[in-house]
Amino acid sequence: MQDGGCVDPALVFDGRSCVDESIGVAECRKLTVGAKFPIDSATCGIGCICSRCTPAILQCGADPHGYCMTILGCMLRAECSGVSCYSPSTCQAVIDAAPGGGLTSLSVALAIQVSDCTGTSACSLSCAPPLL
């Protein structure tokens, strides 16, 4: 569940517990500081993802295998989303290397959750260079 069952709408799930949304956004920005995407924009880059997809990106950052951000970075570089990234020309090799089962791994599921949220939240990633 993306919201982690947080009853209070001012709280977001960070992968472990419910935290104040402003704390979640600040944690997201720290988590993605090396991403080289704008963090101040409400419509594009990490700024948009952190404000509109806070629970998803925090859960990605809390991935116990530590691999979700690697997959997400590939998705952003390849400009693909969800399972459409599972192609030799995009992120198949990165996805296949995911600990715990490749395409069916938790890391991939968490990255797809961020990707799906980014799409439904209308966060554009074309405003900056992709994650390294």
PyMOL commands that place a pseudoatom at each C-alpha (Angstrom):
pseudoatom trace, name=CA, resn=MET, resi=1, chain=A, elem=C, hetatm=0, pos=[0.000, 0.000, 0.000]
pseudoatom trace, name=CA, resn=GLN, resi=2, chain=A, elem=C, hetatm=0, pos=[1.564, 3.266, -1.106]
pseudoatom trace, name=CA, resn=ASP, resi=3, chain=A, elem=C, hetatm=0, pos=[0.354, 5.376, 1.825]
pseudoatom trace, name=CA, resn=GLY, resi=4, chain=A, elem=C, hetatm=0, pos=[1.339, 2.687, 4.331]
pseudoatom trace, name=CA, resn=GLY, resi=5, chain=A, elem=C, hetatm=0, pos=[-2.030, 2.957, 6.034]
pseudoatom trace, name=CA, resn=CYS, resi=6, chain=A, elem=C, hetatm=0, pos=[-1.410, 6.435, 7.455]
pseudoatom trace, name=CA, resn=VAL, resi=7, chain=A, elem=C, hetatm=0, pos=[-4.781, 7.571, 8.788]
pseudoatom trace, name=CA, resn=ASP, resi=8, chain=A, elem=C, hetatm=0, pos=[-3.901, 11.259, 9.036]
pseudoatom trace, name=CA, resn=PRO, resi=9, chain=A, elem=C, hetatm=0, pos=[-3.756, 12.795, 5.525]
pseudoatom trace, name=CA, resn=ALA, resi=10, chain=A, elem=C, hetatm=0, pos=[-0.920, 15.094, 6.689]
pseudoatom trace, name=CA, resn=LEU, resi=11, chain=A, elem=C, hetatm=0, pos=[1.276, 12.017, 7.158]
pseudoatom trace, name=CA, resn=VAL, resi=12, chain=A, elem=C, hetatm=0, pos=[3.100, 9.954, 4.554]
pseudoatom trace, name=CA, resn=PHE, resi=13, chain=A, elem=C, hetatm=0, pos=[4.599, 6.488, 4.790]
pseudoatom trace, name=CA, resn=ASP, resi=14, chain=A, elem=C, hetatm=0, pos=[8.390, 6.543, 4.535]
pseudoatom trace, name=CA, resn=GLY, resi=15, chain=A, elem=C, hetatm=0, pos=[8.874, 2.803, 4.180]
pseudoatom trace, name=CA, resn=ARG, resi=16, chain=A, elem=C, hetatm=0, pos=[8.964, 2.263, 7.933]
pseudoatom trace, name=CA, resn=SER, resi=17, chain=A, elem=C, hetatm=0, pos=[6.387, 4.508, 9.603]
pseudoatom trace, name=CA, resn=CYS, resi=18, chain=A, elem=C, hetatm=0, pos=[4.068, 7.462, 9.100]
pseudoatom trace, name=CA, resn=VAL, resi=19, chain=A, elem=C, hetatm=0, pos=[5.852, 10.826, 9.161]
pseudoatom trace, name=CA, resn=ASP, resi=20, chain=A, elem=C, hetatm=0, pos=[4.778, 14.423, 8.652]
pseudoatom trace, name=CA, resn=GLU, resi=21, chain=A, elem=C, hetatm=0, pos=[4.597, 15.178, 4.926]
pseudoatom trace, name=CA, resn=SER, resi=22, chain=A, elem=C, hetatm=0, pos=[7.073, 18.082, 5.174]
pseudoatom trace, name=CA, resn=ILE, resi=23, chain=A, elem=C, hetatm=0, pos=[9.585, 15.734, 6.827]
pseudoatom trace, name=CA, resn=GLY, resi=24, chain=A, elem=C, hetatm=0, pos=[8.939, 13.207, 4.065]
pseudoatom trace, name=CA, resn=VAL, resi=25, chain=A, elem=C, hetatm=0, pos=[9.594, 15.794, 1.342]
pseudoatom trace, name=CA, resn=ALA, resi=26, chain=A, elem=C, hetatm=0, pos=[12.815, 16.893, 3.093]
pseudoatom trace, name=CA, resn=GLU, resi=27, chain=A, elem=C, hetatm=0, pos=[13.932, 13.253, 3.370]
pseudoatom trace, name=CA, resn=CYS, resi=28, chain=A, elem=C, hetatm=0, pos=[13.132, 12.704, -0.303]
pseudoatom trace, name=CA, resn=ARG, resi=29, chain=A, elem=C, hetatm=0, pos=[15.261, 15.678, -1.272]
pseudoatom trace, name=CA, resn=LYS, resi=30, chain=A, elem=C, hetatm=0, pos=[18.170, 14.368, 0.834]
pseudoatom trace, name=CA, resn=LEU, resi=31, chain=A, elem=C, hetatm=0, pos=[17.749, 10.919, -0.676]
pseudoatom trace, name=CA, resn=THR, resi=32, chain=A, elem=C, hetatm=0, pos=[17.904, 12.292, -4.202]
pseudoatom trace, name=CA, resn=VAL, resi=33, chain=A, elem=C, hetatm=0, pos=[20.493, 15.054, -3.698]
pseudoatom trace, name=CA, resn=GLY, resi=34, chain=A, elem=C, hetatm=0, pos=[22.858, 13.526, -6.260]
pseudoatom trace, name=CA, resn=ALA, resi=35, chain=A, elem=C, hetatm=0, pos=[20.127, 13.031, -8.830]
pseudoatom trace, name=CA, resn=LYS, resi=36, chain=A, elem=C, hetatm=0, pos=[20.921, 16.224, -10.792]
pseudoatom trace, name=CA, resn=PHE, resi=37, chain=A, elem=C, hetatm=0, pos=[17.222, 16.941, -11.281]
pseudoatom trace, name=CA, resn=PRO, resi=38, chain=A, elem=C, hetatm=0, pos=[15.759, 20.237, -10.051]
pseudoatom trace, name=CA, resn=ILE, resi=39, chain=A, elem=C, hetatm=0, pos=[14.486, 19.888, -6.496]
pseudoatom trace, name=CA, resn=ASP, resi=40, chain=A, elem=C, hetatm=0, pos=[12.690, 23.236, -6.418]
pseudoatom trace, name=CA, resn=SER, resi=41, chain=A, elem=C, hetatm=0, pos=[10.211, 22.769, -9.261]
pseudoatom trace, name=CA, resn=ALA, resi=42, chain=A, elem=C, hetatm=0, pos=[6.659, 21.712, -8.486]
pseudoatom trace, name=CA, resn=THR, resi=43, chain=A, elem=C, hetatm=0, pos=[6.112, 20.457, -12.047]
pseudoatom trace, name=CA, resn=CYS, resi=44, chain=A, elem=C, hetatm=0, pos=[9.273, 18.616, -12.991]
pseudoatom trace, name=CA, resn=GLY, resi=45, chain=A, elem=C, hetatm=0, pos=[12.202, 16.646, -11.709]
pseudoatom trace, name=CA, resn=ILE, resi=46, chain=A, elem=C, hetatm=0, pos=[12.758, 15.519, -8.145]
pseudoatom trace, name=CA, resn=GLY, resi=47, chain=A, elem=C, hetatm=0, pos=[10.870, 18.544, -6.791]
pseudoatom trace, name=CA, resn=CYS, resi=48, chain=A, elem=C, hetatm=0, pos=[7.696, 17.248, -8.399]
pseudoatom trace, name=CA, resn=ILE, resi=49, chain=A, elem=C, hetatm=0, pos=[8.358, 13.630, -7.458]
pseudoatom trace, name=CA, resn=CYS, resi=50, chain=A, elem=C, hetatm=0, pos=[9.137, 14.539, -3.844]
pseudoatom trace, name=CA, resn=SER, resi=51, chain=A, elem=C, hetatm=0, pos=[6.016, 16.656, -3.448]
pseudoatom trace, name=CA, resn=ARG, resi=52, chain=A, elem=C, hetatm=0, pos=[3.567, 14.479, -5.393]
pseudoatom trace, name=CA, resn=CYS, resi=53, chain=A, elem=C, hetatm=0, pos=[4.970, 10.966, -4.903]
pseudoatom trace, name=CA, resn=THR, resi=54, chain=A, elem=C, hetatm=0, pos=[6.554, 11.272, -1.466]
pseudoatom trace, name=CA, resn=PRO, resi=55, chain=A, elem=C, hetatm=0, pos=[5.531, 7.853, -0.096]
pseudoatom trace, name=CA, resn=ALA, resi=56, chain=A, elem=C, hetatm=0, pos=[6.621, 6.027, -3.256]
pseudoatom trace, name=CA, resn=ILE, resi=57, chain=A, elem=C, hetatm=0, pos=[10.052, 7.643, -3.482]
pseudoatom trace, name=CA, resn=LEU, resi=58, chain=A, elem=C, hetatm=0, pos=[10.702, 7.207, 0.254]
pseudoatom trace, name=CA, resn=GLN, resi=59, chain=A, elem=C, hetatm=0, pos=[9.767, 3.541, 0.045]
pseudoatom trace, name=CA, resn=CYS, resi=60, chain=A, elem=C, hetatm=0, pos=[12.142, 3.214, -2.907]
pseudoatom trace, name=CA, resn=GLY, resi=61, chain=A, elem=C, hetatm=0, pos=[14.864, 4.794, -0.786]
pseudoatom trace, name=CA, resn=ALA, resi=62, chain=A, elem=C, hetatm=0, pos=[14.076, 2.371, 2.050]
pseudoatom trace, name=CA, resn=ASP, resi=63, chain=A, elem=C, hetatm=0, pos=[14.425, -0.658, -0.242]
pseudoatom trace, name=CA, resn=PRO, resi=64, chain=A, elem=C, hetatm=0, pos=[16.117, -3.299, 1.929]
pseudoatom trace, name=CA, resn=HIS, resi=65, chain=A, elem=C, hetatm=0, pos=[18.219, -4.368, -1.055]
pseudoatom trace, name=CA, resn=GLY, resi=66, chain=A, elem=C, hetatm=0, pos=[19.225, -0.770, -1.806]
pseudoatom trace, name=CA, resn=TYR, resi=67, chain=A, elem=C, hetatm=0, pos=[18.606, -1.325, -5.523]
pseudoatom trace, name=CA, resn=CYS, resi=68, chain=A, elem=C, hetatm=0, pos=[15.372, 0.537, -6.229]
pseudoatom trace, name=CA, resn=MET, resi=69, chain=A, elem=C, hetatm=0, pos=[17.113, 3.867, -6.888]
pseudoatom trace, name=CA, resn=THR, resi=70, chain=A, elem=C, hetatm=0, pos=[19.430, 2.134, -9.391]
pseudoatom trace, name=CA, resn=ILE, resi=71, chain=A, elem=C, hetatm=0, pos=[16.411, 0.865, -11.328]
pseudoatom trace, name=CA, resn=LEU, resi=72, chain=A, elem=C, hetatm=0, pos=[14.645, 4.206, -11.071]
pseudoatom trace, name=CA, resn=GLY, resi=73, chain=A, elem=C, hetatm=0, pos=[17.752, 5.971, -12.370]
pseudoatom trace, name=CA, resn=CYS, resi=74, chain=A, elem=C, hetatm=0, pos=[17.800, 3.674, -15.389]
pseudoatom trace, name=CA, resn=MET, resi=75, chain=A, elem=C, hetatm=0, pos=[14.097, 4.306, -16.014]
pseudoatom trace, name=CA, resn=LEU, resi=76, chain=A, elem=C, hetatm=0, pos=[14.668, 8.052, -15.918]
pseudoatom trace, name=CA, resn=ARG, resi=77, chain=A, elem=C, hetatm=0, pos=[17.731, 7.900, -18.193]
pseudoatom trace, name=CA, resn=ALA, resi=78, chain=A, elem=C, hetatm=0, pos=[15.912, 5.657, -20.669]
pseudoatom trace, name=CA, resn=GLU, resi=79, chain=A, elem=C, hetatm=0, pos=[12.745, 7.769, -20.413]
pseudoatom trace, name=CA, resn=CYS, resi=80, chain=A, elem=C, hetatm=0, pos=[10.618, 4.679, -19.983]
pseudoatom trace, name=CA, resn=SER, resi=81, chain=A, elem=C, hetatm=0, pos=[8.115, 3.728, -17.332]
pseudoatom trace, name=CA, resn=GLY, resi=82, chain=A, elem=C, hetatm=0, pos=[6.854, 0.642, -15.591]
pseudoatom trace, name=CA, resn=VAL, resi=83, chain=A, elem=C, hetatm=0, pos=[7.277, -2.743, -17.200]
pseudoatom trace, name=CA, resn=SER, resi=84, chain=A, elem=C, hetatm=0, pos=[7.832, -1.112, -20.596]
pseudoatom trace, name=CA, resn=CYS, resi=85, chain=A, elem=C, hetatm=0, pos=[11.391, -0.557, -19.316]
pseudoatom trace, name=CA, resn=TYR, resi=86, chain=A, elem=C, hetatm=0, pos=[11.939, -4.309, -19.492]
pseudoatom trace, name=CA, resn=SER, resi=87, chain=A, elem=C, hetatm=0, pos=[13.531, -4.239, -22.910]
pseudoatom trace, name=CA, resn=PRO, resi=88, chain=A, elem=C, hetatm=0, pos=[17.124, -4.833, -24.051]
pseudoatom trace, name=CA, resn=SER, resi=89, chain=A, elem=C, hetatm=0, pos=[17.227, -1.251, -25.355]
pseudoatom trace, name=CA, resn=THR, resi=90, chain=A, elem=C, hetatm=0, pos=[16.237, 0.249, -22.002]
pseudoatom trace, name=CA, resn=CYS, resi=91, chain=A, elem=C, hetatm=0, pos=[16.633, -1.315, -18.533]
pseudoatom trace, name=CA, resn=GLN, resi=92, chain=A, elem=C, hetatm=0, pos=[16.337, -5.081, -18.943]
pseudoatom trace, name=CA, resn=ALA, resi=93, chain=A, elem=C, hetatm=0, pos=[19.918, -5.761, -17.805]
pseudoatom trace, name=CA, resn=VAL, resi=94, chain=A, elem=C, hetatm=0, pos=[19.517, -3.527, -14.734]
pseudoatom trace, name=CA, resn=ILE, resi=95, chain=A, elem=C, hetatm=0, pos=[16.171, -5.140, -13.882]
pseudoatom trace, name=CA, resn=ASP, resi=96, chain=A, elem=C, hetatm=0, pos=[17.536, -8.660, -14.381]
pseudoatom trace, name=CA, resn=ALA, resi=97, chain=A, elem=C, hetatm=0, pos=[20.335, -7.832, -11.925]
pseudoatom trace, name=CA, resn=ALA, resi=98, chain=A, elem=C, hetatm=0, pos=[17.883, -6.812, -9.193]
pseudoatom trace, name=CA, resn=PRO, resi=99, chain=A, elem=C, hetatm=0, pos=[18.454, -8.766, -5.976]
pseudoatom trace, name=CA, resn=GLY, resi=100, chain=A, elem=C, hetatm=0, pos=[15.683, -11.150, -5.091]
pseudoatom trace, name=CA, resn=GLY, resi=101, chain=A, elem=C, hetatm=0, pos=[14.298, -12.105, -8.462]
pseudoatom trace, name=CA, resn=GLY, resi=102, chain=A, elem=C, hetatm=0, pos=[14.852, -9.602, -11.234]
pseudoatom trace, name=CA, resn=LEU, resi=103, chain=A, elem=C, hetatm=0, pos=[11.537, -8.539, -12.730]
pseudoatom trace, name=CA, resn=THR, resi=104, chain=A, elem=C, hetatm=0, pos=[9.573, -9.964, -9.788]
pseudoatom trace, name=CA, resn=SER, resi=105, chain=A, elem=C, hetatm=0, pos=[11.804, -8.445, -7.093]
pseudoatom trace, name=CA, resn=LEU, resi=106, chain=A, elem=C, hetatm=0, pos=[10.764, -5.958, -4.434]
pseudoatom trace, name=CA, resn=SER, resi=107, chain=A, elem=C, hetatm=0, pos=[13.255, -3.422, -5.814]
pseudoatom trace, name=CA, resn=VAL, resi=108, chain=A, elem=C, hetatm=0, pos=[11.580, -3.493, -9.231]
pseudoatom trace, name=CA, resn=ALA, resi=109, chain=A, elem=C, hetatm=0, pos=[8.104, -3.259, -7.684]
pseudoatom trace, name=CA, resn=LEU, resi=110, chain=A, elem=C, hetatm=0, pos=[9.146, -0.198, -5.681]
pseudoatom trace, name=CA, resn=ALA, resi=111, chain=A, elem=C, hetatm=0, pos=[10.706, 1.484, -8.750]
pseudoatom trace, name=CA, resn=ILE, resi=112, chain=A, elem=C, hetatm=0, pos=[7.565, 0.810, -10.786]
pseudoatom trace, name=CA, resn=GLN, resi=113, chain=A, elem=C, hetatm=0, pos=[5.479, 2.325, -7.986]
pseudoatom trace, name=CA, resn=VAL, resi=114, chain=A, elem=C, hetatm=0, pos=[7.501, 5.563, -8.284]
pseudoatom trace, name=CA, resn=SER, resi=115, chain=A, elem=C, hetatm=0, pos=[7.317, 5.430, -12.077]
pseudoatom trace, name=CA, resn=ASP, resi=116, chain=A, elem=C, hetatm=0, pos=[3.549, 4.932, -12.026]
pseudoatom trace, name=CA, resn=CYS, resi=117, chain=A, elem=C, hetatm=0, pos=[3.061, 7.770, -9.547]
pseudoatom trace, name=CA, resn=THR, resi=118, chain=A, elem=C, hetatm=0, pos=[5.249, 10.075, -11.603]
pseudoatom trace, name=CA, resn=GLY, resi=119, chain=A, elem=C, hetatm=0, pos=[3.074, 9.436, -14.644]
pseudoatom trace, name=CA, resn=THR, resi=120, chain=A, elem=C, hetatm=0, pos=[-0.256, 9.862, -12.883]
pseudoatom trace, name=CA, resn=SER, resi=121, chain=A, elem=C, hetatm=0, pos=[0.996, 12.974, -11.072]
pseudoatom trace, name=CA, resn=ALA, resi=122, chain=A, elem=C, hetatm=0, pos=[2.104, 14.635, -14.335]
pseudoatom trace, name=CA, resn=CYS, resi=123, chain=A, elem=C, hetatm=0, pos=[5.705, 15.100, -13.187]
pseudoatom trace, name=CA, resn=SER, resi=124, chain=A, elem=C, hetatm=0, pos=[7.821, 15.911, -16.204]
pseudoatom trace, name=CA, resn=LEU, resi=125, chain=A, elem=C, hetatm=0, pos=[11.372, 14.647, -16.204]
pseudoatom trace, name=CA, resn=SER, resi=126, chain=A, elem=C, hetatm=0, pos=[12.416, 16.528, -19.326]
pseudoatom trace, name=CA, resn=CYS, resi=127, chain=A, elem=C, hetatm=0, pos=[13.449, 19.603, -17.332]
pseudoatom trace, name=CA, resn=ALA, resi=128, chain=A, elem=C, hetatm=0, pos=[16.898, 18.304, -16.400]
pseudoatom trace, name=CA, resn=PRO, resi=129, chain=A, elem=C, hetatm=0, pos=[19.489, 15.624, -17.091]
pseudoatom trace, name=CA, resn=PRO, resi=130, chain=A, elem=C, hetatm=0, pos=[18.705, 12.162, -15.735]
pseudoatom trace, name=CA, resn=LEU, resi=131, chain=A, elem=C, hetatm=0, pos=[19.936, 10.449, -12.592]
pseudoatom trace, name=CA, resn=LEU, resi=132, chain=A, elem=C, hetatm=0, pos=[23.489, 9.209, -12.756]
for i in range(1, 132): cmd.bond("trace and resi %d" % i, "trace and resi %d" % (i + 1))
show_as sticks, trace
zoom trace
